[in-house]
Amino acid sequence: MKTKTAGTKRRSNGRKGGASAKTSKKTKPTTMNTFFKEADGGLRSANILHQGKRVLLSAKSVYKNGKVPKEEEGYLFQYHVEEVNEGLHTATIEYDGKFIREDGDTFENYPEENEVDTVMEDYRMALFDEDHDQYNTYLARVNAKKNDAIEAEKKDEENKKKSALDDITDIEEKIVNEKMKACDVLESEFQPSGALTRRTIQKGVNAGKEIINQEWGE
């Protein structure tokens, strides 16, 4: 089993800080309870179910003795389950190098100048459901922000296309129905861009004639 230690963060044995959970006299059944019935104590099934799943840990529950740097208060750190340990009560989890603020909607890379434990070998599986649900809640918030941005961009593109189509229809109306000259339509609809340029036709029946070009902007 890969072991990495060193750093300043460490998961405490109990829950400290973060969102408070409502207590109940009844024990909530979990899938972990059914694994003990298997020949290997349910270790293989537990790993199939949990490996790779992510959790969010509050800063106070990550730092030893709850001593959190002031600038990190309200940080939630992202880890994933590397493997469930024998006995199923603990797991080895690895840090993903990301955090999200309690009031945030974007996962951010953790500042490189700060040191964190990359691996915790004694994560309590009793906390998994709550920490995993917390990750899913924030992930939904992040995805909602992304989806809103995508929808806003699509709406903006649709509006631009509609506006362009309306402009074309308006120009066609002036030329076909109102019998306006094309040059007059250009002057009424667009602004000239740059100075007039003169060019002499070199070939064809119009060779030698001078033409004037004008570029037009929006």
N, C-alpha and C positions, 0 to 999 in steps of 0.2 A: 504494500500500500504506500503510495506516495505521501511523504510528510514534508510540509513546509511550515516553519514557524518564524518568529521574529516579527517585530512590529509593535505597535502600541494598542491595537484593538484586540479584544478578546471577548467572546460571548460568555456572559455570566451564567451561573447555574439557575438563576431565577429570572423572572420577567421584571425588567426595570424600565420605566419611562415608556414613551410611545403611546399609542392609543390604548386606553384602558378597556379591558374586556369585561363584560358582565359575567358574574359568577352564578353558578347554579348548583343546587344540591344534587342534581342528577348528572351522571357521567355521560358525556356525548359519545356514542359509539363511533369508532373509526375503522377504516379498512385494516389498520395494523392489528386489531384484535383478532382477526380471522387467520392471520398468517401463522400464529403459533401452532396451529393444528397440523401444519405440513411437516414432512419428515426432517427438513433442515431448519425447522423452526420458522419457516416462512421467509428466510433471508433472500432467496432468489426472487420470489414474487414481490417482496418489498422493493427490491432494487429495480425490477422491471417497471413497477408502478411509479417510483419516485426519481430515478436517475434522470438528471437533466432538468428537472423542474426547478423553477426559481422562487425565491423568497425575498422579502424585503425586511431588513432588520433595522430597528430604530437605533440611533446613535447611542442612546443611554444603555441599551442592552448589548451593544457591541464593545464599547469601551469598558475596560476593567474598572470596577468600583464606580462606574457611571461618571467618570471625570471626562467630560466632553469639551473640546475647544469651543469657545463661544461662537465662532463663525460656523460651526457644524451643528449647532442646536437646530433640530427640525430636519436633519438629513435622514433619509432612509436609504440604506446601503443594499445593493443587489448582489445576491449569492445564488449559486445553483447547487443542487445535491449531486455530489460526486459518487457517493455510495452510502448505503445504509450499513451500519456496523452490526456485527453479531450481537444477538440479543434484541435487536430492533429498537432499543430505547434511544440510541444516539445515531448520528450520521456524520460523515465527513462532507463538509460543504466548502466550495471554493468561491472566492470573491470575483465578480465579473468586471471590476474596475469602473462601476457606474453607481450613481446615486440619483435620487430624486428628492426634491424638497416636499415637505408635508403639504404645502399649499401649491405645489407645482404641477405642471402637465408636460414636462420634458425630462427625459433621462439625460444626465450629463456625465461626462468623464470625470473621474475623481482627480483633483489636482495632483500632478506628479510629484510635487515637492513634499507631499505628505505621505507617510508610510502607513500601510495597513497590513493586517494579517491576510495573506493570500489563501490560507487554508485553516479551517477550524475543524478539529477532529471530534469534538464533543457536543455538537449541536443536538439539542433535545428534540426528538421527534414528536413529543407531546405538543410542541409549539408549531409544528409544520402546517397544519390546516389553517391556523390563523394567519401565519406569515405568508403562506402561499395565496390565500384569499386577498390579503392586502396587496400583494404584487399584481394579481389579476385586476383589482379595482383600479390601481394606478395605470396599468397597461391600457385598460379601456378608456381612461381619461386621455392618455397620450394619443391613442388611435383616433379618438373622437376629434381631437385638435387637428390631426393630419387629414382626416376625412373632410372636416370643415374647410380646410385650406384648399383641398383638391376641388371641392364643390364650388368654392368661391372663384377659383381659377377657371373652371369650366363655364360658370355663369358669365364671367367677364369676357371669355372668348365668344360665347353665344351673343352677347350684347354687341361686341365689335362686328360680328358677321351681320347681325340684323341692321346695325347702323350703316355698314357699307352697302348692303342691299337697298336700304332706304335712299341712300345718296344716288345710287345708280338709277333707281326708279324715278327720282326727282329730276335727274339730268335728262333722262329719256323723255319725260313728260314735257320739259321745256323745249327740247329739240323737235320732237315729233308733233306734239299738239299745239304748243305755243309758237312754233316756227322760229325759234330763236337761233341765231347763228352760233356755231360751236365756239367761236372766240369769245362771244358775249357770255356764253354759259361758263366758260373757263374763268372769266373775270369775275363773275358773280358767285361762283362756288369755291374757287381756290385762290390762294395767294401766290404770286410769282416768286420763284426761288432762283436768285442769282440774276445776273445781267443778261440782256439779249445777246445772242451770238449770231453772226452772219456766216453763211457758207455758200460757195459757188458750186453749182451742179457741174460735174465733170463729163458725164456721159449721157447718151440718150437724146431724145427729142428736145429735152429742156436744158441741154448742155449750155453753159454760159450764163444761165439765169441765177440770180442770187435769192437765197431763201433765208428767212430769219427764224431762229429757234429760241424757244423760251421754256425753261423747266418750271414745273408748278409744284408747289408744296401743298400741305393740308389746308 
